[in-house]
């Protein structure tokens, strides 16, 4: 299944370079984005850039660490997983088919918030098949906040993206076909809590599915242009 991706990527390459070249002193949290056509265009460029990087790497954790380092979101660019205890979600419809398991195969659920420093970059729901992991991996997942991607690295896993959706677009539909851009406002740009979501299945090096993940990326992945 091919992941869904938004239009206008080619139009945003130059804008991505422009955003990355901005002075570091001007880079702040997503809370201070001005509501102007230029700011909206740069925000979309950053979202598309991050989206492309996530789609081209198997580990979202390592991709976020690289993003954190490149944008200086924390003194130490290290992504940590903070487990959300007490939360439990049933495996989504079709999940057992995607994981290639029968109706009685045990599945565990883990929800974490991935942060770089004090900046929460994503919330992740993860359903995984413990019988397809080692005993040490299961122990780490049960007793620590270690990111899932780092724990299962020895499996040499690959990632099959099912969908990659922008939950918010700074520009209206048809902007790349000549639709007018929103006018400037004095207020800050209103950005929802989550701006991007990925659904994916992880496979071992032997091509065996072992995890279904839904990753929702927060507005804090954006930095000031």
VMD Tcl script that draws the C-alpha trace (Angstrom):
set ca {
  {0.00 0.00 0.00}
  {1.44 3.37 -0.97}
  {1.45 6.09 1.69}
  {-0.63 9.19 1.08}
  {1.47 12.30 0.63}
  {0.46 15.88 0.06}
  {0.86 17.82 -3.16}
  {3.28 20.63 -3.76}
  {6.47 18.99 -2.52}
  {8.52 20.20 -5.47}
  {7.34 23.77 -4.86}
  {8.59 23.60 -1.27}
  {12.20 22.52 -1.79}
  {13.50 26.05 -2.15}
  {11.33 27.21 0.74}
  {12.74 24.43 2.96}
  {16.26 25.65 2.21}
  {15.18 29.19 3.02}
  {13.71 28.14 6.37}
  {16.80 26.15 7.32}
  {19.04 29.11 6.51}
  {17.32 31.43 8.98}
  {19.44 32.66 11.91}
  {19.42 30.30 14.86}
  {18.71 33.18 17.21}
  {15.34 33.65 15.52}
  {14.30 30.03 16.03}
  {11.76 29.69 18.80}
  {8.90 27.37 19.67}
  {5.86 26.91 17.43}
  {3.86 29.12 19.79}
  {5.28 32.34 18.26}
  {4.62 31.82 14.56}
  {3.10 35.01 13.08}
  {-0.03 34.68 10.96}
  {1.33 35.85 7.61}
  {1.40 34.23 4.13}
  {5.20 33.85 4.34}
  {5.05 32.25 7.79}
  {2.31 29.86 6.68}
  {4.33 28.85 3.63}
  {7.45 28.24 5.71}
  {5.45 26.20 8.24}
  {4.17 23.97 5.45}
  {7.72 23.62 4.11}
  {8.93 22.41 7.50}
  {6.06 19.94 7.85}
  {6.75 18.50 4.40}
  {10.47 18.27 5.12}
  {9.92 16.37 8.36}
  {7.33 14.17 6.67}
  {9.81 13.24 3.93}
  {12.52 12.44 6.46}
  {10.20 10.22 8.49}
  {9.12 8.37 5.35}
  {12.72 7.70 4.31}
  {13.97 6.21 7.61}
  {12.82 3.10 9.52}
  {13.16 4.62 13.01}
  {11.01 7.62 13.93}
  {13.02 8.00 17.15}
  {16.34 8.44 15.35}
  {14.74 10.76 12.80}
  {13.39 12.95 15.60}
  {16.81 13.03 17.24}
  {18.31 14.29 13.98}
  {15.51 16.87 13.68}
  {16.08 17.98 17.26}
  {19.82 18.37 16.67}
  {19.41 20.23 13.38}
  {16.94 22.71 14.89}
  {18.59 23.03 18.33}
  {15.38 22.16 20.18}
  {17.29 21.05 23.29}
  {20.86 21.35 24.66}
  {21.26 17.59 24.22}
  {19.56 16.21 21.08}
  {18.43 12.95 22.65}
  {14.88 11.67 22.31}
  {13.40 9.96 25.36}
  {10.17 8.00 25.65}
  {7.87 8.82 28.56}
  {5.36 6.03 29.06}
  {1.71 6.87 29.58}
  {0.60 4.35 32.19}
  {-2.98 3.25 32.63}
  {-3.87 3.89 29.01}
  {-5.00 0.93 26.95}
  {-6.41 0.75 23.46}
  {-7.66 -2.31 21.60}
  {-5.86 -3.33 18.45}
  {-7.42 -1.41 15.53}
  {-9.68 -3.22 13.07}
  {-7.57 -5.23 10.65}
  {-4.59 -5.10 13.00}
  {-4.23 -8.87 13.34}
  {-4.25 -9.23 9.58}
  {-1.55 -6.57 9.25}
  {0.54 -8.33 11.90}
  {-0.07 -11.78 10.39}
  {-1.35 -13.32 13.63}
  {-4.32 -15.43 14.64}
  {-7.17 -14.45 16.98}
  {-5.51 -15.93 20.09}
  {-1.99 -14.52 19.67}
  {-1.14 -12.17 22.58}
  {-0.60 -8.52 21.66}
  {0.75 -5.86 24.00}
  {0.02 -2.15 23.92}
  {2.39 0.67 24.79}
  {1.78 4.41 24.62}
  {4.62 6.90 24.94}
  {5.33 10.58 24.49}
  {8.62 11.15 22.69}
  {10.43 14.26 23.83}
  {13.70 16.04 23.16}
  {14.61 17.88 26.33}
  {11.33 19.31 27.58}
  {9.84 19.48 24.07}
  {7.25 16.76 23.39}
  {7.54 15.96 19.68}
  {5.12 13.05 19.26}
  {2.62 10.74 20.94}
  {2.88 7.13 19.82}
  {0.46 4.21 20.13}
  {2.18 0.86 19.64}
  {0.72 -2.63 19.43}
  {3.38 -5.34 19.25}
  {3.65 -9.13 19.24}
  {5.85 -10.12 22.22}
  {6.52 -13.62 20.88}
  {8.40 -12.04 17.96}
  {10.78 -10.13 20.24}
  {13.54 -11.46 22.45}
  {13.04 -11.92 26.20}
  {15.44 -9.03 26.86}
  {13.50 -6.72 24.53}
  {10.21 -7.58 26.25}
  {11.80 -6.97 29.64}
  {13.06 -3.53 28.56}
  {9.68 -2.58 27.14}
  {7.90 -3.72 30.31}
  {10.21 -2.08 32.83}
  {11.67 1.04 31.20}
  {10.81 4.14 29.20}
  {13.25 3.24 26.43}
  {11.98 4.18 22.95}
  {10.57 1.18 21.11}
  {12.69 1.80 18.01}
  {15.92 1.70 20.01}
  {14.94 -1.44 21.93}
  {14.17 -3.43 18.76}
  {17.14 -2.16 16.70}
  {18.86 -5.60 16.87}
  {15.99 -6.96 14.73}
  {17.28 -4.82 11.82}
  {13.70 -3.87 11.20}
  {12.18 -2.06 8.28}
  {9.11 0.13 8.22}
  {6.13 -0.05 5.86}
  {4.15 3.18 6.01}
  {0.40 2.72 5.66}
  {-0.50 6.41 5.69}
  {1.18 9.77 6.22}
  {-1.34 12.54 6.75}
  {-1.10 16.22 7.54}
  {-3.61 16.84 10.33}
  {-3.30 20.58 9.73}
  {-2.29 22.58 6.70}
  {-1.22 26.22 7.05}
  {-2.35 26.90 3.47}
  {-5.78 26.33 1.90}
  {-6.49 23.56 -0.57}
  {-5.46 24.60 -4.05}
  {-2.80 27.06 -2.91}
  {-0.31 25.53 -5.35}
  {-2.79 26.01 -8.22}
  {-3.34 29.71 -7.71}
  {-5.88 29.82 -4.86}
  {-5.45 33.04 -2.84}
  {-3.42 32.84 0.36}
  {-4.95 33.95 3.68}
  {-4.28 37.61 4.53}
  {-1.96 38.61 7.35}
  {-3.35 39.00 10.88}
  {-1.94 40.63 13.99}
  {-2.53 37.52 16.08}
  {-0.17 34.54 16.26}
  {-0.86 31.66 13.89}
  {-3.27 29.18 15.47}
  {-1.70 25.69 15.33}
  {-3.46 22.58 16.71}
  {-1.79 20.25 19.20}
  {-1.03 17.61 16.52}
  {-0.03 18.45 12.95}
  {1.08 15.17 11.34}
  {0.20 11.50 11.76}
  {1.84 8.31 10.48}
  {0.53 4.74 10.56}
  {3.06 1.99 9.90}
  {3.88 -1.68 10.34}
  {7.38 -2.75 11.43}
  {8.95 -5.90 9.99}
  {11.94 -7.88 11.23}
  {14.95 -8.49 9.01}
  {13.29 -11.81 8.12}
  {10.24 -9.88 6.86}
  {7.97 -10.85 9.74}
  {5.58 -8.13 10.97}
  {5.81 -7.49 14.70}
  {4.47 -4.00 15.45}
  {1.69 -1.63 14.39}
  {2.33 2.01 15.28}
  {0.31 5.23 15.09}
  {2.49 8.29 15.60}
  {0.94 11.74 16.09}
  {3.44 14.59 15.83}
  {2.87 17.74 17.87}
  {3.09 21.38 16.86}
  {6.40 21.54 18.74}
  {8.15 19.92 15.77}
  {7.84 23.33 14.11}
  {10.48 25.95 14.78}
  {10.27 29.65 14.08}
  {11.24 30.59 10.50}
}
mol new
graphics top color blue
foreach p $ca { graphics top sphere $p radius 0.5 }
foreach p [lrange $ca 0 end-1] q [lrange $ca 1 end] { graphics top cylinder $p $q radius 0.2 }
display resetview
